């Protein structure tokens, strides 16, 4: 690995995508239980869960691709959290004026349009990220 790459991957995180909003976040790791929990949160039908579990079983058997002229560390899929949502959805906002400014700032950092923020927070029960 070159010095330039080493410096780039070991430097302190600078992108600013952090948030102090309380959230419910799955513990790191990916397995059938995580997939079932995510499916339940999303209110998916049984056939969708079955499809996801079948796809996950197939994915686990796949070898990681080896790209030409690229050297990177193996991805640790068990070190990633696959779901996070704001903690208090019971009293979710009824208008954009009621949305936590910290949350709006987070969406702005991520480049998510205001209309998507409005739709997500005013009509859906949870925010899912995988």
N, C-alpha and C positions, 0 to 999 in steps of 0.2 A: 504494500500500500504506500502511496506517495505521501510525503509530508503535508502537502496541500489537502489531500483527502482526509488524512488523520486529524488535522486541525479543524476541518469543517465538521466532522462528525463528533468531535469531542468538545466543541465550544458550547457555552451556555446557551440555552434556548432563548431565542430573540423574537420569535414571531408574535408573541403577545396573546396567544389564544388560551388564556386562562380565565377563570371566572370564580368569584366567591359565592355564587348562588348555591344554596344547599341542594343536594341532589341525591336521588336513589341510583346507585351505580352497582352493576353486577361486579362480583369479584373477578379478577383476571382468570382467563381460561376459557376454553371452548370444548364442550362435550354435549351429549344428548340432553342432559338436564338443562343446560343453558339454552339450547335451542327450544326445548319445550316451554321453559319459562318465558322466553321472548314471544313465542307463538301465543301463549295464553294472555300475555299483556296486550298483544295486538288484537286479541279476539278472533284469531284465525280459525277456520273450520278444520276438522280433523284431517281431511285430505291434504291440506296445505302443510300441516305438521308432518304427516307421513312423507310427503314429497321432500320437505327440508331434511328430514332424518335420512332418507335414502340418498339425497345429494351429499350430505355430510359423510355418510359411510363411503361413498365413492371417492370423495375428496381425500379422505384419510389414506386411501390406497394409492393415490397419485404421487409420482415422484416430483420433487421440486424441479422446475425447469432450470437448465444451465444456459445462461445467455453468453453469447460470444463477447469477449473483450470486456466483461464486467466482473468485478470482484467485490463481493459484499458478504457480510456475515449472514449466516442462516437466520431466517425470520423465526422468532420464538412466538408462535401463535398462542401459547399458553400464558404469555405475559401481557396480553391485550385484554382490556375490558370491552365487551361487545354491546353494552347497553348503559345508557345514562339518561335520566329525565329529572326535571325539577321536582323537588320533594313534595311541595304542597300544591297538588292539582285540585283538591277539594274546593278551594276558594279561588279557582282560576279567574283571570280577568274577563270582564264583560266588554271592554274596549281597549284600544291601544294605550289610552291614557293611564290605565291601571297596570300595565305591564312594567315590571321592575326595570328601571333604566339600565341596570347592570346587564340584564338579559338582552335588552335591545342593543347595547354596546357590543355584546358578544356576537350577536347576529351580524351586526355591521362589520366587525372584524373579519367574519367568515364570508362576507359578501352575499349574505342571504337577503333578497329583496324584502322590503317592508310588507308587501302584500302577502308573501309567504309566511312572514312572522304573524301577521294578522290571522290568516287562515289557520295556521298551526295551533295558535294559542286560544283562539276563540271557538274552534269547532272540533278539534280532536282531543281525546282524553289524555294522551301522553305523547311525548316526543321520543321517538326511537332512533337510535343511531347504532349502526353496525359497521 
